[in-house]
Amino acid sequence: MTSDRVPDIRPLMAGFPTGVAVITALTPEGEPWGMTCTSLCSVTLDPPTLLVCLRRGSPTLEAALASGGYAVNLLHSSARWTAELFSSGSPERFDRVAWQAEGEACGPHLVEAAHTVADCAVTDVHEVGSHAMVLGRVVAVSQLRSQFPLLYGMRRYGDWTDAAEESHLSYDFIS
């Protein structure tokens, strides 16, 4: 079945809840950039590789490509404000949050808003429509705190409500 009409997939994706991340990068001059992203995927464990989808022409994408790296900041359930800030386009976003980019960090770590950060070295880029799929080899993972993740779905933010067990930190994933 083919059609010339382009389907609107937003209702489909609204019904697919996901975690919320802020992708950050530094320009070669050290200027921080970042954007909220729910398009994050684990590609492979060996080598550990993540895929993020970033809007073409965005300063964050340009910084990641120019520097060769980016950081994936997984936001905790109390960081909705940070998710909204980094999706707003505010030019002062890094003046309004605590961050650091020390040592071998591939991008700014949002030290108060993230529960875990992955530093990634760009390995490949594929442009698709309005976005670029950026593959990054994970070079470091930093767990900043034990908190439940911020979730997004049905066009709203939420958190993990089944908090009866603390097993979310066990890393017993099925692949």
C-alpha positions in Angstrom: 0.0 0.0 0.0 1.6 3.3 -1.1 0.3 6.8 -0.9 1.6 10.2 -1.8 0.1 11.6 1.4 2.7 11.9 4.2 1.3 10.4 7.4 1.5 12.4 10.7 3.4 10.0 13.0 3.1 12.3 16.1 0.1 10.5 17.5 2.0 7.2 17.1 5.1 8.5 18.9 3.1 10.2 21.6 1.8 6.8 22.6 5.4 5.5 22.9 6.6 6.8 26.3 10.4 7.2 26.6 13.0 8.6 28.9 14.2 12.2 28.6 17.8 13.2 27.8 19.6 16.4 27.2 22.3 16.0 24.6 25.1 18.4 25.2 28.3 19.3 23.3 31.1 21.8 23.4 32.3 23.8 20.4 36.1 23.5 19.7 36.2 26.9 21.4 34.6 25.5 24.6 31.1 27.0 24.1 28.4 24.7 25.5 25.3 23.8 23.5 22.4 21.4 24.4 18.9 20.3 23.5 16.3 18.0 25.0 16.0 14.7 23.1 13.7 11.7 23.4 15.2 10.1 20.3 17.9 8.0 22.0 18.6 4.4 21.2 21.2 1.8 22.3 22.6 0.3 19.1 25.1 -2.3 20.4 26.9 -3.3 23.6 30.1 -4.2 21.7 31.3 -1.7 21.0 29.0 0.3 23.3 27.2 2.6 20.9 24.3 5.1 21.2 22.3 6.8 18.5 20.7 10.2 19.0 18.6 12.2 16.5 19.4 15.9 16.4 17.8 18.6 14.3 19.8 19.5 11.2 21.2 23.0 11.5 21.0 23.0 15.3 24.0 24.5 17.2 24.1 21.3 19.3 24.6 19.1 16.2 27.2 21.5 14.8 29.1 21.5 18.1 29.0 17.6 18.4 30.3 17.2 14.8 33.0 19.9 15.2 34.3 18.6 18.5 33.7 14.9 17.6 31.7 14.1 20.8 28.6 14.7 22.8 27.2 13.8 26.2 23.9 12.1 26.9 22.4 13.4 30.2 19.6 11.1 31.3 17.3 13.3 33.4 15.9 12.3 36.8 12.2 12.6 37.7 12.7 16.0 39.4 14.3 17.6 36.3 11.3 18.5 34.2 12.3 22.2 34.4 15.6 21.4 32.8 13.9 19.3 30.0 11.6 22.3 29.3 14.5 24.8 29.4 16.6 22.8 26.9 13.6 22.4 24.6 12.8 26.2 24.8 15.6 27.5 22.7 16.6 29.9 25.4 20.2 31.2 24.7 20.9 31.5 28.4 20.2 27.8 29.2 23.7 27.0 30.5 23.6 30.1 32.7 20.5 28.7 34.5 21.7 25.1 35.3 24.7 23.6 37.1 27.1 21.9 34.7 30.7 20.8 34.3 32.8 19.5 31.5 36.0 18.3 33.2 38.7 15.9 32.0 37.7 13.8 29.1 34.0 14.8 29.1 32.6 14.9 25.5 30.0 17.5 26.5 28.7 19.3 29.5 27.4 17.1 32.4 24.2 18.5 33.9 25.3 17.7 37.5 22.0 18.5 39.3 19.5 17.4 36.6 21.0 14.1 35.4 21.0 10.8 37.1 23.5 9.2 34.6 25.7 10.7 31.9 27.3 8.9 28.9 30.2 10.5 27.0 30.2 9.5 23.4 32.7 9.9 20.5 31.0 10.5 17.2 31.5 7.5 14.9 29.0 8.1 12.1 26.3 10.5 10.9 23.3 9.9 8.6 21.0 12.7 7.5 17.4 11.8 7.2 14.9 14.6 6.4 15.0 17.3 9.0 17.3 15.4 11.4 20.7 13.7 11.6 21.2 10.3 13.2 24.4 10.6 15.2 26.1 7.4 16.3 28.5 7.7 19.2 30.8 5.1 20.8 30.4 5.4 24.6 33.7 6.2 26.1 32.5 6.8 29.7 29.4 6.4 31.9 29.0 8.4 35.1 26.2 7.6 37.5 25.5 10.8 39.4 22.6 9.8 41.7 20.1 7.0 42.3 16.8 8.6 41.2 14.0 7.5 38.9 14.1 8.7 35.3 12.0 11.5 33.9 9.6 10.1 31.3 7.8 11.7 28.4 4.7 10.3 26.6 1.2 11.3 25.6 2.6 14.8 25.2 3.3 15.2 28.9 6.1 14.5 31.5 5.8 11.9 34.1 7.8 9.6 36.4 8.1 6.0 37.3 5.1 5.3 39.5 5.8 1.6 40.4 8.5 2.5 43.0 7.8 -0.5 45.2 11.2 -2.0 44.2 14.6 -0.4 43.9 15.5 -3.0 41.2 15.8 -0.3 38.5 19.5 -0.1 39.2 20.2 -3.7 38.7 21.0 -3.4 34.9 19.3 -6.8 34.2 18.1 -5.9 30.7 16.9 -8.3 28.1 18.4 -7.8 24.7 
